[in-house]
Amino acid sequence: MYLIPECSLAPFKHRLRLFGLYDCLRPEDGRLLVRTLSKGPTPCLSDSRILYAAKGAHVILDTAVRFSEGDENSATDNQRGLAKDIFALLASGARSVIGAHHSPKPFAKQNHMTLENILRGSGDMGAMLTTAWGIKQIDAEQNIIHIQNCKPRDFQPCGPFQIIGRPFIEEHGDFQLHKQPGECGELADEQTERDKGGAPTQVREARAANLARVRNWLDQDPNQSSEQLARRFKEIGVAVSAVTIRKYKMELSR
C-alpha cells in the first residue's frame, strides 16, 4: 500500500513505468494499492479502511511528515500522532511501515551520517524506528546515492554502499550497485571536495572521545548528574558544558 499525498497520479504512474513495474503492479489487479494527491487530502492513518487494507501489506508513507499532526519538532505531538498511527498499522497486521523522511537543511553540508542529522524534527521520530537508512546524492549528473544504516535494532547492518541511476534506470529500469559494502568508504571519504562539509575531522574526533568518556563514567555510576560530569571534564582540562552533556546522555540512551 503506497500512500503518496505529495504527488498526483500521472507522475506516479511515470515512476512505475520507468522502473518496469507498471505492467506487473497495476493498481487495478489488487497487488498494489495507491493513494496519490489526485484522490484529495492526505488520508488519516487511523481510518478503519486504511487499517483494514494494511493487513498483510507493506505500507509506504511518502513522505512520513505528511501524515503527522501538530509540531514535527515536538516529541509529545509525534507520540500522540504519527508514532501512534504507525503502531496501529502494525497492530492491524501490516507487515511493515516504511516512511520516507526529509533531512534537516544543514545535512547538505555534513560529511557524516548519524540518526540525529538525517532526520528532521523531534528526536522521538528516530526513537520509534526499528531501523533507519540515511541516503544522500553525492553525484547529481550520474545520480549516485550513498546509503548507510544509522540505526540497526537487533541485527548487524552491512557497511555503507552506493547505487547509481544514470544511465541504468532509463536503459534497464533500475539502479545498479556502484560500490558494494566493504568497498565503499564513509560519506566523508566518498564526497567530492566540493561537496564536503560539516565539522572538521578533529572536532568530530573530540566529540566522539567525549561521548566515550561520558559512557564510561555513567557505566561506573549511572546516577551522576550532568553538572558532576562537567566538573569531571574540567578536572582533565576539557571544557564541556552541562547542557552539552545532557545532549550526550540523550544520544547514549537511544
Backbone as CSV, one residue per row, in Angstrom:
resi,resn,N_x,N_y,N_z,CA_x,CA_y,CA_z,C_x,C_y,C_z
1,MET,0.845,-1.180,0.000,0.000,0.000,0.000,0.887,1.238,0.000
2,TYR,0.761,2.039,-1.044,1.646,3.190,-1.228,0.825,4.468,-1.086
3,LEU,1.083,5.225,-0.024,0.371,6.471,0.245,1.317,7.629,-0.057
4,ILE,0.997,8.407,-1.078,1.905,9.454,-1.535,1.120,10.745,-1.794
5,PRO,0.797,11.485,-0.742,-0.028,12.695,-0.889,0.708,13.895,-1.462
6,GLU,1.992,13.757,-1.801,2.751,14.870,-2.375,2.824,14.790,-3.904
7,CYS,2.234,13.759,-4.489,2.388,13.508,-5.921,1.033,13.126,-6.510
8,SER,0.741,13.608,-7.733,-0.501,13.222,-8.401,-0.315,11.890,-9.125
9,LEU,-1.411,11.356,-9.637,-1.384,10.004,-10.184,-0.493,9.867,-11.422
10,ALA,-0.556,10.841,-12.346,0.203,10.717,-13.598,1.716,10.609,-13.361
11,PRO,2.339,11.502,-12.538,3.776,11.350,-12.285,4.117,10.039,-11.581
12,PHE,3.205,9.556,-10.712,3.480,8.297,-10.027,3.462,7.133,-11.016
13,LYS,2.518,7.151,-11.954,2.493,6.113,-12.994,3.778,6.161,-13.821
14,HIS,4.274,7.379,-14.079,5.521,7.512,-14.840,6.675,6.854,-14.092
15,ARG,6.715,7.021,-12.776,7.771,6.378,-11.971,7.681,4.866,-12.103
16,LEU,6.465,4.321,-11.995,6.296,2.875,-12.111,6.770,2.366,-13.469
17,ARG,6.468,3.124,-14.512,6.878,2.714,-15.856,8.401,2.754,-16.014
18,LEU,9.034,3.801,-15.430,10.493,3.904,-15.511,11.165,2.671,-14.918
19,PHE,10.589,2.161,-13.838,11.182,1.011,-13.154,10.610,-0.323,-13.639
20,GLY,9.814,-0.270,-14.701,9.280,-1.507,-15.259,8.280,-2.194,-14.361
21,LEU,7.607,-1.448,-13.476,6.690,-2.043,-12.513,5.220,-1.881,-12.892
22,TYR,4.937,-0.999,-13.828,3.534,-0.671,-14.061,2.735,-1.873,-14.566
23,ASP,3.298,-2.660,-15.482,2.558,-3.780,-16.057,2.343,-4.917,-15.067
24,CYS,3.250,-5.075,-14.104,3.112,-6.190,-13.157,2.507,-5.755,-11.827
25,LEU,2.410,-4.439,-11.587,1.859,-3.948,-10.320,0.777,-2.896,-10.542
26,ARG,-0.001,-3.047,-11.588,-1.058,-2.078,-11.837,-2.059,-2.097,-10.686
27,PRO,-2.463,-0.925,-10.199,-3.371,-0.875,-9.049,-4.639,-1.698,-9.220
28,GLU,-5.153,-1.795,-10.457,-6.421,-2.494,-10.656,-6.335,-4.003,-10.421
29,ASP,-5.107,-4.575,-10.379,-5.016,-6.012,-10.154,-5.001,-6.377,-8.673
30,GLY,-5.026,-5.366,-7.805,-5.151,-5.632,-6.375,-3.864,-5.921,-5.639
31,ARG,-2.746,-5.995,-6.345,-1.467,-6.265,-5.682,-0.862,-5.007,-5.095
32,LEU,-1.226,-3.865,-5.672,-0.680,-2.593,-5.208,-1.819,-1.605,-5.027
33,LEU,-2.004,-1.139,-3.804,-2.996,-0.105,-3.525,-2.276,1.226,-3.427
34,VAL,-2.761,2.215,-4.185,-2.088,3.510,-4.253,-3.083,4.618,-3.949
35,ARG,-2.651,5.579,-3.160,-3.448,6.791,-2.982,-2.518,7.978,-3.162
36,THR,-2.804,8.787,-4.182,-1.973,9.937,-4.507,-2.731,11.233,-4.218
37,LEU,-2.077,12.341,-4.541,-2.673,13.661,-4.390,-3.958,13.798,-5.201
38,SER,-4.072,13.043,-6.291,-5.253,13.120,-7.146,-6.529,12.691,-6.435
39,LYS,-6.381,11.912,-5.353,-7.542,11.453,-4.592,-7.981,12.457,-3.529
40,GLY,-7.254,13.557,-3.389,-7.668,14.566,-2.420,-6.761,14.637,-1.212
41,PRO,-7.282,15.132,-0.068,-6.468,15.361,1.122,-5.775,14.098,1.617
42,THR,-4.696,14.291,2.358,-3.958,13.174,2.955,-4.879,12.331,3.823
43,PRO,-4.947,11.015,3.605,-5.835,10.186,4.426,-5.331,10.060,5.854
44,CYS,-6.234,9.877,6.770,-5.873,9.651,8.177,-5.476,8.190,8.342
45,LEU,-4.310,7.942,8.896,-3.824,6.572,9.021,-4.668,5.736,9.982
46,SER,-5.410,6.406,10.856,-6.248,5.674,11.803,-7.627,5.349,11.223
47,ASP,-7.887,5.757,9.971,-9.150,5.442,9.311,-9.312,3.915,9.240
48,SER,-10.486,3.433,9.568,-10.722,1.985,9.618,-10.469,1.324,8.261
49,ARG,-10.709,2.058,7.158,-10.480,1.497,5.824,-8.985,1.321,5.552
50,ILE,-8.192,2.294,6.036,-6.736,2.182,5.887,-6.212,1.010,6.711
51,LEU,-6.693,0.890,7.942,-6.240,-0.188,8.819,-6.615,-1.550,8.248
52,TYR,-7.806,-1.642,7.643,-8.237,-2.909,7.049,-7.362,-3.269,5.843
53,ALA,-7.089,-2.270,5.008,-6.287,-2.514,3.808,-4.838,-2.840,4.142
54,ALA,-4.370,-2.387,5.301,-2.963,-2.574,5.671,-2.635,-3.998,6.103
55,LYS,-3.655,-4.793,6.408,-3.403,-6.145,6.901,-2.631,-6.966,5.866
56,GLY,-1.479,-7.461,6.264,-0.647,-8.272,5.388,0.141,-7.496,4.364
57,ALA,0.072,-6.162,4.416,0.725,-5.336,3.395,1.962,-4.636,3.940
58,HIS,2.848,-4.268,3.022,3.918,-3.330,3.333,3.362,-1.937,3.046
59,VAL,3.378,-1.075,4.042,2.789,0.261,3.905,3.910,1.278,3.738
60,ILE,3.854,2.059,2.676,4.878,3.070,2.409,4.262,4.451,2.542
61,LEU,4.866,5.286,3.398,4.423,6.662,3.618,5.423,7.586,2.939
62,ASP,5.001,8.274,1.911,5.910,9.094,1.101,5.302,10.496,0.962
63,THR,5.711,11.416,1.845,6.674,11.283,2.926,5.948,11.166,4.265
64,ALA,6.670,10.677,5.284,6.042,10.409,6.574,5.493,11.665,7.228
65,VAL,6.181,12.802,7.058,5.768,14.017,7.747,4.383,14.471,7.307
66,ARG,3.934,14.089,6.102,2.607,14.483,5.619,1.487,13.805,6.402
67,PHE,1.819,12.792,7.189,0.816,12.083,7.969,0.870,12.461,9.458
68,SER,1.706,13.421,9.783,1.820,13.855,11.180,0.940,15.069,11.416
69,GLU,0.568,15.268,12.658,-0.215,16.428,13.052,0.538,17.166,14.150
70,GLY,0.303,18.476,14.238,0.983,19.261,15.262,2.381,19.647,14.845
71,ASP,3.232,19.914,15.832,4.592,20.383,15.606,5.522,19.196,15.403
72,GLU,6.169,19.125,14.226,7.055,17.990,13.956,8.270,17.972,14.880
73,ASN,8.564,19.107,15.535,9.694,19.163,16.464,9.290,18.806,17.893
74,SER,8.024,18.477,18.106,7.527,18.139,19.438,7.471,16.629,19.599
75,ALA,8.199,16.115,20.577,8.171,14.671,20.834,6.779,14.229,21.261
76,THR,6.090,15.067,22.039,4.750,14.717,22.511,3.773,14.614,21.354
77,ASP,3.824,15.594,20.423,2.934,15.561,19.264,3.208,14.330,18.409
78,ASN,4.485,13.951,18.276,4.822,12.771,17.495,4.292,11.506,18.155
79,GLN,4.425,11.420,19.486,3.959,10.243,20.209,2.449,10.085,20.099
80,ARG,1.737,11.231,20.152,0.278,11.193,20.095,-0.239,11.041,18.669
81,GLY,0.601,11.414,17.682,0.151,11.423,16.299,0.763,10.326,15.459
82,LEU,1.859,10.639,14.777,2.432,9.725,13.805,2.844,8.391,14.415
83,ALA,3.544,8.419,15.555,4.003,7.172,16.168,2.815,6.283,16.532
84,LYS,1.795,6.884,17.119,0.600,6.124,17.495,-0.051,5.491,16.273
85,ASP,-0.154,6.259,15.177,-0.779,5.743,13.957,0.042,4.617,13.328
86,ILE,1.373,4.759,13.336,2.232,3.713,12.773,2.112,2.424,13.580
87,PHE,2.113,2.545,14.905,1.966,1.352,15.746,0.595,0.701,15.523
88,ALA,-0.440,1.536,15.256,-1.777,0.991,14.980,-1.787,0.211,13.676
89,LEU,-1.072,0.703,12.665,-0.970,-0.025,11.398,-0.321,-1.397,11.618
90,LEU,0.748,-1.420,12.407,1.434,-2.687,12.680,0.545,-3.624,13.489
91,ALA,-0.199,-3.049,14.446,-1.095,-3.864,15.260,-2.237,-4.435,14.429
92,SER,-2.611,-3.735,13.343,-3.702,-4.212,12.492,-3.246,-5.300,11.528
93,GLY,-1.944,-5.572,11.504,-1.432,-6.664,10.678,-0.543,-6.256,9.538
94,ALA,-0.166,-4.968,9.449,0.770,-4.548,8.401,2.098,-5.274,8.598
95,ARG,2.685,-5.740,7.512,3.960,-6.461,7.604,5.096,-5.506,7.949
96,SER,5.009,-4.282,7.445,5.997,-3.262,7.769,5.409,-1.900,7.437
97,VAL,5.960,-0.865,8.032,5.615,0.512,7.684,6.923,1.210,7.353
98,ILE,7.041,1.664,6.121,8.278,2.280,5.632,7.996,3.749,5.341
99,GLY,8.707,4.639,5.995,8.481,6.057,5.800,9.675,6.745,5.156
100,ALA,9.422,7.497,4.094,10.453,8.388,3.557,10.386,9.680,4.358
101,HIS,11.536,10.224,4.720,11.540,11.408,5.583,12.668,12.348,5.163
102,HIS,12.391,13.636,5.265,13.391,14.631,4.886,14.452,14.785,5.976
103,SER,15.640,15.164,5.547,16.701,15.534,6.494,16.619,17.030,6.758
104,PRO,17.231,17.506,7.856,17.303,18.951,8.074,18.159,19.610,6.996
105,LYS,17.925,20.873,6.719,18.681,21.577,5.680,20.191,21.541,5.909
106,PRO,20.690,21.664,7.164,22.146,21.626,7.368,22.810,20.332,6.937
107,PHE,22.011,19.258,6.745,22.617,17.979,6.364,23.311,18.061,5.010
108,ALA,22.881,18.991,4.166,23.504,19.137,2.844,25.000,19.410,2.958
109,LYS,25.421,19.999,4.073,26.833,20.342,4.258,27.572,19.345,5.151
110,GLN,26.890,18.315,5.604,27.510,17.353,6.511,28.349,16.334,5.735
111,ASN,29.408,15.849,6.394,30.234,14.820,5.756,30.207,13.504,6.526
112,HIS,29.179,13.347,7.355,28.982,12.072,8.047,27.488,11.894,8.273
113,MET,27.080,10.666,8.567,25.671,10.359,8.787,25.455,9.835,10.199
114,THR,24.489,10.420,10.901,24.042,9.915,12.187,22.522,9.953,12.183
115,LEU,21.913,9.257,13.123,20.453,9.276,13.219,19.951,10.695,13.432
116,GLU,20.728,11.483,14.191,20.296,12.836,14.525,20.349,13.785,13.333
117,ASN,21.342,13.634,12.454,21.444,14.622,11.375,20.732,14.213,10.085
118,ILE,20.220,12.967,10.003,19.493,12.596,8.789,17.986,12.780,8.933
119,LEU,17.492,12.966,10.162,16.049,13.066,10.384,15.654,14.453,10.845
120,ARG,14.741,15.084,10.134,14.213,16.378,10.543,13.171,16.174,11.635
121,GLY,13.094,17.139,12.565,12.032,17.106,13.562,12.472,16.537,14.898
122,SER,11.493,16.093,15.659,11.707,15.614,17.020,12.605,14.388,17.062
123,GLY,13.388,14.270,18.143,14.204,13.080,18.348,13.365,11.830,18.515
124,ASP,12.089,12.004,18.883,11.209,10.848,19.037,10.961,10.167,17.697
125,MET,11.126,10.922,16.622,10.970,10.350,15.280,11.950,9.194,15.089
126,GLY,13.204,9.410,15.482,14.191,8.356,15.353,14.053,7.273,16.404
127,ALA,13.588,7.671,17.606,13.488,6.710,18.701,12.466,5.616,18.420
128,MET,11.409,5.923,17.658,10.352,4.933,17.436,10.711,3.929,16.339
129,LEU,11.782,4.196,15.594,12.084,3.370,14.431,12.773,2.059,14.798
130,THR,12.482,1.024,14.022,13.232,-0.227,14.143,14.601,-0.067,13.495
131,THR,14.618,0.582,12.347,15.886,0.851,11.672,15.736,2.088,10.805
132,ALA,16.848,2.741,10.515,16.837,3.942,9.674,18.041,3.908,8.744
133,TRP,17.781,4.186,7.476,18.841,4.240,6.469,18.963,5.668,5.973
134,GLY,20.148,6.228,6.049,20.397,7.552,5.512,20.793,7.453,4.049
135,ILE,20.267,8.350,3.217,20.647,8.388,1.807,21.031,9.818,1.433
136,LYS,22.035,9.936,0.579,22.473,11.258,0.133,23.025,11.149,-1.284
137,GLN,22.539,12.016,-2.146,23.048,12.050,-3.511,24.404,12.759,-3.506
138,ILE,25.441,12.071,-3.971,26.773,12.664,-3.962,27.254,13.010,-5.372
139,ASP,26.480,12.627,-6.378,26.799,12.992,-7.753,25.478,13.143,-8.500
140,ALA,25.103,14.400,-8.806,23.816,14.662,-9.441,23.785,14.197,-10.890
141,GLU,24.901,14.353,-11.589,24.920,14.012,-13.013,24.667,12.530,-13.240
142,GLN,25.324,11.687,-12.445,25.146,10.244,-12.589,24.097,9.696,-11.615
143,ASN,23.592,10.555,-10.754,22.640,10.159,-9.708,23.211,9.019,-8.859
144,ILE,24.380,9.275,-8.266,24.998,8.310,-7.360,24.493,8.593,-5.948
145,ILE,23.954,7.563,-5.322,23.342,7.684,-4.000,24.174,6.917,-2.982
146,HIS,24.594,7.615,-1.923,25.324,6.978,-0.818,24.300,6.546,0.229
147,ILE,24.376,5.291,0.658,23.389,4.724,1.586,24.107,4.115,2.784
148,GLN,23.591,4.420,3.974,24.244,3.926,5.191,23.208,3.707,6.284
149,ASN,23.328,2.613,7.008,22.416,2.360,8.121,22.833,3.192,9.324
150,CYS,21.891,3.950,9.868,22.181,4.829,11.002,21.501,4.374,12.292
151,LYS,20.687,3.332,12.195,20.088,2.762,13.408,19.708,1.312,13.156
152,PRO,20.554,0.378,13.568,20.163,-1.022,13.494,19.581,-1.455,14.842
153,ARG,18.514,-2.205,14.812,17.974,-2.738,16.062,17.878,-4.256,15.923
154,ASP,18.629,-4.938,16.739,18.608,-6.402,16.772,19.138,-7.055,15.502
155,PHE,19.980,-6.361,14.750,20.634,-7.000,13.617,21.920,-6.245,13.312
156,GLN,22.831,-6.924,12.628,24.098,-6.321,12.244,23.980,-5.817,10.811
157,PRO,23.999,-4.500,10.596,23.819,-3.993,9.230,25.085,-4.144,8.398
158,CYS,24.912,-4.088,7.094,26.068,-4.052,6.205,26.699,-2.673,6.268
159,GLY,27.883,-2.535,5.709,28.542,-1.247,5.674,27.922,-0.329,4.636
160,PRO,28.384,0.913,4.560,27.871,1.845,3.556,28.045,1.281,2.147
161,PHE,27.137,1.647,1.257,27.253,1.240,-0.138,26.638,2.333,-1.010
162,GLN,26.816,2.204,-2.308,26.305,3.218,-3.234,25.608,2.555,-4.416
163,ILE,24.561,3.233,-4.903,23.894,2.819,-6.134,23.977,3.967,-7.140
164,ILE,23.854,3.640,-8.413,23.976,4.655,-9.464,22.764,4.544,-10.401
165,GLY,22.203,5.711,-10.743,20.973,5.721,-11.523,21.143,5.910,-13.011
166,ARG,22.056,6.772,-13.412,22.191,7.077,-14.840,23.411,6.385,-15.442
167,PRO,23.224,5.760,-16.592,22.017,5.711,-17.447,21.140,4.490,-17.203
168,PHE,21.336,3.805,-16.073,20.774,2.464,-15.908,19.257,2.453,-15.717
169,ILE,18.697,3.484,-15.071,17.245,3.498,-14.916,16.569,3.560,-16.278
170,GLU,17.062,4.455,-17.154,16.470,4.588,-18.480,16.694,3.339,-19.334
171,GLU,17.866,2.715,-19.186,18.213,1.589,-20.055,17.705,0.249,-19.531
172,HIS,17.724,0.080,-18.205,17.387,-1.231,-17.639,16.248,-1.173,-16.614
173,GLY,15.754,0.032,-16.295,14.633,0.135,-15.370,15.008,-0.015,-13.915
174,ASP,16.263,0.175,-13.560,16.646,0.054,-12.154,18.009,0.699,-11.925
175,PHE,18.297,0.973,-10.656,19.648,1.385,-10.278,20.599,0.194,-10.421
176,GLN,21.880,0.481,-10.467,22.906,-0.556,-10.376,23.750,-0.307,-9.140
177,LEU,24.282,-1.393,-8.593,25.205,-1.253,-7.474,26.485,-0.601,-7.975
178,HIS,26.868,0.498,-7.354,28.058,1.240,-7.771,29.264,0.856,-6.925
179,LYS,29.086,0.837,-5.604,30.135,0.384,-4.686,29.474,-0.472,-3.620
180,GLN,29.961,-1.673,-3.451,29.355,-2.587,-2.500,29.917,-2.370,-1.086
181,PRO,29.225,-2.886,-0.052,29.749,-2.786,1.311,31.145,-3.395,1.397
182,GLY,32.002,-2.723,2.121,33.385,-3.176,2.217,34.287,-2.471,1.229
183,GLU,33.727,-2.142,0.074,34.459,-1.386,-0.936,34.207,0.108,-0.781
184,CYS,32.994,0.440,-0.322,32.594,1.842,-0.169,33.092,2.392,1.166
185,GLY,33.574,3.633,1.150,34.030,4.261,2.380,32.910,5.003,3.083
186,GLU,33.257,5.725,4.152,32.292,6.570,4.837,31.959,7.768,3.946
187,LEU,30.900,8.497,4.314,30.451,9.619,3.498,31.560,10.634,3.272
188,ALA,32.340,10.932,4.313,33.414,11.923,4.193,34.464,11.502,3.169
189,ASP,34.652,10.197,3.020,35.647,9.701,2.067,35.122,9.699,0.636
190,GLU,33.798,9.631,0.496,33.205,9.437,-0.825,32.768,10.736,-1.501
191,GLN,32.500,11.784,-0.727,32.072,13.035,-1.333,33.241,13.722,-2.015
192,THR,32.948,14.431,-3.085,33.982,15.239,-3.717,34.330,16.396,-2.795
193,GLU,35.502,16.970,-2.987,35.922,18.094,-2.146,34.912,19.231,-2.181
194,ARG,34.303,19.418,-3.336,33.329,20.495,-3.493,32.126,20.295,-2.581
195,ASP,31.768,19.034,-2.341,30.558,18.743,-1.586,30.813,18.487,-0.110
196,LYS,32.058,18.377,0.279,32.330,18.050,1.676,31.978,19.215,2.578
197,GLY,31.508,18.876,3.763,31.137,19.916,4.718,31.109,19.333,6.111
198,GLY,30.365,20.001,7.012,30.261,19.510,8.372,31.444,19.910,9.212
199,ALA,31.487,19.350,10.409,32.536,19.691,11.349,33.876,19.134,10.891
200,PRO,34.969,19.847,11.166,36.293,19.330,10.842,36.541,17.995,11.534
201,THR,37.438,17.201,10.946,37.706,15.876,11.482,38.100,15.924,12.946
202,GLN,38.949,16.899,13.339,39.414,16.943,14.722,38.275,17.244,15.696
203,VAL,37.288,18.036,15.214,36.143,18.353,16.072,35.292,17.105,16.282
204,ARG,35.053,16.349,15.194,34.248,15.138,15.310,34.947,14.093,16.169
205,GLU,36.266,14.009,16.053,37.012,13.043,16.865,36.977,13.423,18.340
206,ALA,37.061,14.735,18.619,36.985,15.199,20.011,35.614,14.900,20.608
207,ARG,34.567,15.106,19.817,33.207,14.828,20.289,33.028,13.337,20.576
208,ALA,33.558,12.492,19.683,33.463,11.047,19.878,34.195,10.623,21.148
209,ALA,35.336,11.257,21.420,36.093,10.949,22.637,35.310,11.366,23.878
210,ASN,34.640,12.533,23.800,33.829,12.995,24.930,32.669,12.046,25.197
211,LEU,32.027,11.587,24.126,30.932,10.629,24.279,31.409,9.345,24.960
212,ALA,32.580,8.885,24.547,33.133,7.659,25.134,33.406,7.848,26.625
213,ARG,33.926,9.047,26.995,34.178,9.314,28.416,32.878,9.311,29.218
214,VAL,31.846,9.971,28.670,30.564,10.025,29.370,29.990,8.622,29.536
215,ARG,30.083,7.814,28.485,29.585,6.442,28.575,30.332,5.658,29.657
216,ASN,31.633,5.811,29.690,32.450,5.103,30.671,32.117,5.559,32.091
217,TRP,31.993,6.874,32.301,31.686,7.397,33.636,30.294,6.976,34.096
218,LEU,29.342,6.947,33.177,27.986,6.535,33.546,27.912,5.039,33.812
219,ASP,28.760,4.261,33.137,28.830,2.827,33.450,29.307,2.622,34.881
220,GLN,30.227,3.487,35.320,30.743,3.395,36.686,29.704,3.839,37.714
221,ASP,28.962,4.921,37.381,27.942,5.449,38.284,26.853,6.126,37.453
222,PRO,25.766,5.415,37.147,24.719,5.967,36.282,23.940,7.132,36.888
223,ASN,24.141,7.411,38.191,23.385,8.474,38.857,24.087,9.828,38.828
224,GLN,25.229,9.907,38.169,25.945,11.179,38.109,25.145,12.208,37.305
225,SER,25.064,13.420,37.843,24.343,14.487,37.155,25.209,15.075,36.046
226,SER,24.581,15.837,35.169,25.324,16.496,34.089,26.334,17.484,34.647
227,GLU,25.968,18.156,35.733,26.885,19.112,36.366,28.111,18.389,36.936
228,GLN,27.907,17.222,37.539,29.033,16.455,38.069,29.956,15.995,36.940
229,LEU,29.369,15.571,35.842,30.192,15.131,34.721,30.951,16.299,34.107
230,ALA,30.333,17.481,34.083,31.018,18.670,33.567,32.244,18.982,34.416
231,ARG,32.107,18.800,35.729,33.259,19.040,36.621,34.354,18.008,36.367
232,ARG,33.988,16.771,36.061,34.997,15.753,35.771,35.755,16.103,34.494
233,PHE,35.039,16.629,33.494,35.712,17.090,32.280,36.683,18.227,32.611
234,LYS,36.242,19.143,33.469,37.083,20.287,33.822,38.363,19.837,34.506
235,GLU,38.244,18.776,35.304,39.409,18.259,36.029,40.484,17.723,35.089
236,ILE,40.060,17.251,33.898,41.052,16.739,32.944,41.378,17.777,31.862
237,GLY,40.914,19.006,32.100,41.271,20.102,31.194,40.434,20.195,29.937
238,VAL,39.221,19.634,29.956,38.334,19.682,28.791,37.093,20.495,29.163
239,ALA,36.783,21.506,28.362,35.632,22.369,28.636,34.396,21.820,27.936
240,VAL,33.497,21.238,28.717,32.225,20.735,28.197,31.127,21.193,29.153
241,SER,30.117,21.867,28.630,29.050,22.396,29.474,28.072,21.306,29.882
242,ALA,27.318,21.555,30.946,26.297,20.617,31.410,25.211,20.424,30.350
243,VAL,24.925,21.494,29.605,23.917,21.398,28.538,24.364,20.401,27.468
244,THR,25.633,20.490,27.085,26.169,19.556,26.087,26.150,18.135,26.610
245,ILE,26.458,17.958,27.879,26.460,16.619,28.466,25.063,16.026,28.479
246,ARG,24.052,16.874,28.714,22.681,16.380,28.661,22.345,15.855,27.263
247,LYS,22.873,16.540,26.237,22.675,16.066,24.863,23.389,14.737,24.645
248,TYR,24.603,14.612,25.226,25.331,13.355,25.125,24.510,12.230,25.762
249,LYS,23.927,12.507,26.926,23.133,11.487,27.635,21.946,11.035,26.795
250,MET,21.287,11.995,26.164,20.138,11.648,25.319,20.565,10.765,24.154
251,GLU,21.713,11.095,23.557,22.222,10.310,22.431,22.581,8.895,22.871
252,LEU,23.185,8.767,24.052,23.601,7.470,24.548,22.425,6.608,24.981
253,SER,21.313,7.247,25.330,20.147,6.500,25.806,19.337,5.883,24.696
254,ARG,19.611,6.278,23.451,18.832,5.746,22.321,19.277,4.344,21.959
